[in-house]
Amino acid sequence: MIPTPYVASLRIYEPLEAFPTGERDHYKSIPLPLDSKTEEQRRALANIIAPKPRQIDGAHVLEIDGERFVCPWSTALRTFDALGTFKSSLPSSVTPYFIPQDFERILLNTVHDADAPPHVITETWIIPPRWFALFTTEDRARGESFDGPWTVLRTPIANALRRVNITLQTVMGAFGQSPVTTEIEELTEWLELFHPRSIVECDYGGLAIYLDRSLKADGLAGINDDTSLEDILSSLAGLASGDGVAAGRGYERLMTRWRSVAVMEHAT
């Protein structure tokens, strides 16, 4: 199954010790290698048709130096959160026309803990600049598989937290409190909810296919010529040194590249 074509994901993989015993035993039993991204999509589509009662979540799994790290899909929780966001965007008298009366009840029955933080957050058609600020170029892996081009950024959560705090200070120093700093603060608060030995991963998902196509249309070598990380680091360095021109140049390169991807939404 080709990756969901317009979704990028930011994931947290926690060590097994972070989970309750029952979940830990389940996650230990998951065999590797595992095509968990395909299975996540397949099961999500099945649950749209027939939501199942509460069950231990599926998960993405990493093994690093013999230790297993797990990122539960949090599918039901993410759906429940998205439903809440949707309901808050419309008058209460209107939402019943979009949501079947018993759908929310059925969905809530699939959620283990509605107050738990999701291990995955997603964005469509673009990767937020603040996500890139969690990583450096040494964290990047990319290439091409049977499904097409791919890019994954991965780093220990301690690195991500240090970098996002520096980013917050830099942006706050340049612009003061703003919607941008609020978004960075919310990202920081989310990261702080997880085990201190967790792994943070940004997966371009199917967006890598569109980005590769866009870069080739500009005469470049596709995904291997993506400089999103370099551009955000250059922009932040410019802000930190008071060089507004350098900061603007890096940010504009980044946003121009991803706007070229975003416009493909209207061509699909």
C-alpha positions in Angstrom: 0.0 0.0 0.0 1.4 3.4 -1.0 1.9 5.7 2.0 -1.0 8.1 2.7 -0.1 10.5 0.0 -0.7 13.8 1.8 0.3 13.2 5.4 3.5 13.7 7.4 3.9 12.3 10.9 5.8 13.3 14.0 6.2 10.3 16.3 7.4 9.5 19.8 8.9 6.1 20.4 9.1 5.3 24.1 11.2 2.5 25.7 9.2 -0.5 26.9 9.7 0.5 30.5 7.4 3.5 29.9 4.3 1.2 29.4 2.1 -0.8 31.8 3.0 -4.4 32.1 0.1 -5.7 29.9 0.9 -3.4 27.0 4.7 -4.0 27.5 4.2 -7.7 27.0 2.1 -7.1 23.9 4.7 -4.8 22.4 7.5 -7.3 23.2 5.6 -9.9 21.2 5.4 -7.9 18.0 7.6 -9.6 15.4 10.2 -7.7 13.3 10.6 -6.7 10.5 7.2 -5.1 10.6 5.4 -3.1 7.9 3.5 -1.2 10.6 2.7 1.9 8.4 0.8 -0.2 5.9 -1.0 -2.1 8.7 -1.9 1.1 10.5 -3.6 2.4 7.4 -5.4 -0.9 6.7 -6.7 -1.1 10.2 -7.8 2.5 10.3 -9.8 2.1 7.1 -11.4 -1.0 8.6 -12.3 0.8 11.8 -14.0 3.6 9.9 -16.4 1.0 8.6 -16.8 -0.9 11.9 -15.2 0.6 15.0 -14.0 -2.1 17.4 -14.3 -2.0 21.2 -11.3 -1.1 23.3 -8.1 -3.1 22.5 -4.4 -2.7 22.9 -3.2 -0.3 20.2 -1.1 -1.4 17.2 2.4 0.2 17.2 5.4 1.2 15.2 8.5 -0.4 16.6 12.2 0.5 16.5 15.1 -1.6 17.8 18.2 0.3 18.6 21.3 -1.4 20.1 19.2 -4.3 21.1 16.6 -2.2 22.9 13.0 -1.9 21.7 11.2 1.4 21.4 7.5 1.6 20.7 5.2 4.3 19.2 1.5 3.3 19.7 -0.6 4.4 16.8 -3.1 6.2 19.1 -5.6 5.9 16.3 -8.8 6.1 18.4 -7.4 8.8 20.6 -6.3 10.9 17.6 -9.7 10.4 16.0 -11.5 11.4 19.2 -9.3 14.6 19.5 -10.0 15.4 15.8 -13.7 15.0 16.5 -13.5 17.4 19.4 -11.6 20.0 17.2 -14.2 19.6 14.5 -17.1 20.1 16.9 -15.6 23.2 18.4 -15.3 24.7 14.9 -19.1 24.6 14.3 -22.2 25.6 16.3 -23.6 22.7 18.4 -26.9 22.9 16.4 -25.0 22.1 13.2 -22.7 19.2 14.2 -25.5 16.6 14.3 -25.9 17.0 10.6 -22.2 15.8 10.1 -21.8 13.3 12.9 -24.2 10.4 13.5 -25.8 10.6 16.9 -24.2 7.4 18.2 -20.8 7.8 16.5 -19.2 9.7 19.3 -20.4 7.2 21.9 -19.0 4.3 19.8 -15.7 6.2 19.3 -15.3 7.0 23.0 -15.7 3.2 23.7 -12.6 2.5 21.6 -10.4 5.0 23.6 -8.4 3.6 26.4 -7.6 6.9 28.1 -9.0 10.1 26.6 -6.5 12.2 28.7 -3.4 10.3 27.5 -1.1 12.2 25.0 -1.1 10.8 21.4 2.3 9.4 20.4 1.7 10.6 16.9 0.7 14.0 15.5 0.2 14.6 11.8 0.0 17.4 9.2 -1.4 17.4 5.7 0.4 18.7 2.6 3.2 20.5 4.5 5.7 19.9 7.3 5.6 22.7 9.9 8.9 24.6 10.2 8.9 23.9 14.0 9.2 20.2 13.3 12.4 20.7 11.4 13.8 22.7 14.3 14.0 19.4 16.3 16.7 17.9 14.1 20.0 18.4 12.4 21.3 17.1 9.1 23.0 14.2 10.9 19.5 12.9 11.9 18.3 12.6 8.3 18.0 9.4 6.3 16.4 9.3 2.9 16.2 7.1 -0.2 13.8 5.3 -2.4 11.8 2.1 -1.7 9.2 0.1 -3.6 6.6 2.7 -2.6 8.8 5.6 -3.8 11.0 8.3 -2.3 11.2 8.6 1.5 12.7 10.8 4.2 12.9 10.2 7.9 14.5 12.4 10.6 15.2 10.7 14.0 16.9 11.9 17.2 16.8 11.2 21.0 14.1 13.3 22.7 16.8 15.1 24.9 18.3 16.5 21.7 14.8 17.5 20.4 13.9 19.3 23.6 17.2 21.2 23.8 16.8 22.3 20.2 13.2 23.3 20.5 13.9 25.4 23.6 16.7 27.2 21.8 14.3 27.8 18.9 11.7 29.2 21.3 14.2 31.6 22.8 15.5 32.6 19.4 12.1 33.3 18.0 10.8 35.0 21.1 13.9 37.2 21.2 13.3 38.3 17.6 9.5 38.7 17.5 8.2 38.5 21.1 5.1 36.5 22.0 3.2 35.5 18.8 1.1 32.7 17.3 4.4 31.2 16.2 5.9 31.1 19.7 2.6 29.6 21.0 2.9 26.8 18.5 6.5 26.1 19.5 5.5 26.2 23.2 2.7 23.6 22.5 5.2 21.4 20.7 7.6 21.6 23.7 4.8 20.7 26.1 3.9 17.7 24.1 7.5 16.4 24.0 7.9 16.9 27.7 5.1 14.4 28.3 7.2 11.4 27.3 9.9 9.2 28.8 13.3 11.0 28.8 14.9 8.2 26.7 12.3 8.4 24.0 13.1 8.8 20.3 11.5 11.5 18.1 10.9 10.8 14.5 9.6 13.0 11.6 8.4 10.9 8.7 7.7 12.8 5.4 5.3 9.9 4.6 3.7 10.2 1.1 4.7 13.9 1.0 8.2 12.7 0.0 6.7 11.5 -3.3 5.2 15.0 -4.1 8.4 16.8 -2.9 10.6 14.6 -5.1 8.3 15.4 -8.1 8.4 19.1 -7.3 12.2 19.2 -7.0 12.7 17.3 -10.2 10.3 19.8 -12.0 12.7 22.5 -10.8 15.7 20.7 -12.5 17.0 19.2 -9.2 17.8 15.6 -8.3 14.6 15.0 -6.4 14.4 14.1 -2.7 18.2 14.1 -2.3 18.3 17.8 -3.1 15.8 18.7 -0.3 17.4 21.2 1.9 14.6 21.8 4.4 16.7 21.2 7.4 19.6 23.3 6.1 17.1 26.2 5.4 15.5 26.2 8.8 18.9 26.0 10.6 20.1 28.9 8.4 17.0 30.9 9.2 17.4 30.3 13.0 21.1 31.2 12.8 20.2 34.5 11.1 17.6 35.3 13.8 20.1 34.5 16.6 22.7 36.8 15.1 20.3 39.6 14.3 20.8 39.1 10.5 17.2 39.5 9.3 18.2 39.1 5.6 19.7 35.6 6.2 16.8 34.6 8.4 14.3 35.7 5.8 16.2 34.0 3.0 16.3 30.6 4.7 12.7 30.7 5.7 11.5 31.8 2.2 13.5 28.9 0.6 11.8 26.5 3.0 8.3 27.8 2.5 8.6 28.2 -1.3 9.6 24.5 -1.5 6.7 23.3 0.6 4.2 25.6 -1.1 5.0 23.8 -4.3 4.0 20.6 -2.6 0.8 22.1 -1.0 -0.6 23.3 -4.3 -0.7 19.7 -5.5 -3.6 19.2 -3.1 -5.8 21.0 -5.7 -4.5 18.9 -8.5 -5.3 15.5 -7.0 
